[in-house]
Amino acid sequence: MFRLTRIVFIPLLPLIERDYKYLGINYFKERGFDVSILETHQFLLPGYKEAVNIKYAKFDNIYEPETLNDLFKFINNLSENDYIFSFGTTPEGVKLLNKMRINTNAKFVTYVSGSIPLTSAPCGVLNNLKRAIAPVLRKFLFRYGIGTFESDIYITGAPKDELVYPFLAGPKTKKIHGHGRDYEMCMTTNSYSNKPYCVFLDTDVINASDSVIFKDIFGKDEDKNIIDYQKKLVNFFKWIEKNMSVEIIISAHPKSRIFLNKETFHGYKIVFDSSPSLVKSSEFVINEGSSAIMFAIYFNKPILFFTMKEISFFYDFPCSFTKALNKKIIPIDDLNSLKIEDIKDELNNKRKYNYYKYNYLTYENDLESVFKIIEDELIGT
């Protein structure tokens, strides 16, 4: 009797609405695959879902095992014609993948898409030193099988993606080139509006939902001054509107707590889950260091990076982006010091857009869906 090939997605974190399309879950479901989702955050990040109060999505065929034995029983029913999709992981996750390997005949697929310059163009002496040492350390780990997992198929979206999780690809791993998931979203997005506007790409930095697990990136919540951050942000919006003659629309981060369940913020329109279309129709983009700038690169939109004292703990992120793009970060603590000529010069600086595109977004201008590329590999065409 014919049985549909089963694909089991293992997301890093509990799913939000955008993940259904973003991870390709809907694509493979619509193509006739037997798709299910296996949650593992309860083992790797216990308490995360309870601590991070955001809107989670509810999909069909989600399995959240209570014990590891339950997880192993679930995957033990998979055959060698089935696939387990993972999206990069932590050292604890590598250990779990290796335990899963011996409890299933299914093949493992790692899809890396969405590297940012922080991994390949870091700022600061210490970060650059870590970057130089990492390849040597990884070769040592592979030789002795420490902290490594050998995927059956390893898919990367762009050359720099190959630097992110090399410990998930071994000598026998089949490697496939595609393009990034954000690049994929740009290929299929519609325009948002014909009215001139600037889009603020929210980075969810000052009150980040993931700060409970990424304190080294987002800092401690008790050290943040959210009120002053919001005041400076609104004043900067007003400065942009006055000097650039455009309105501002906020493209809220999918996990934003500041903008959650709001339609406006101090009179500014808030839009969720529409970053590609918002950027596509915009005059230019302002941001604090968001990976969503790749939408602006794809659509060749001007980008302005800004920062302020309240988010200084996040500086390495915008610094790495501007390093890769040969751009500057504009401090907005004192708006009286801003010069419109400097802002326009910075917006017009697109000299390294092509470099960024073909290193962080894609290998080439391939308009074929990356999920179609993966599907062809799975079915052997």
Secondary structure by P-SEA (a helix, b strand, c coil): ccccbbbbbbbccccccccccccaaaaaaaaccbbbbbbcccccccccccccccbbbbbcbbbbbccaaaaaaaaccccccbbbbbccccaaaaaaaaaaaaaccbbbbbbbccccccccccccaaaaaaaaaaaaaaaaaaaacccbbbbcbbbbccccccccccccccccbbbbbbbcaaaaaaaccccccccbbbbbbccccccccccccccccccccccccaaaaaaaaaaaaaaaaaaacbbbbbbccccccccccccccccbbbbcccaaaaaaacccccccccccaaaaaaabbbbbbbbccccccaaaaaaaaaaaacbbbbbccccccccaaaaaaaaacccaaaaaaacccccccccccaaaaaaaaaacc
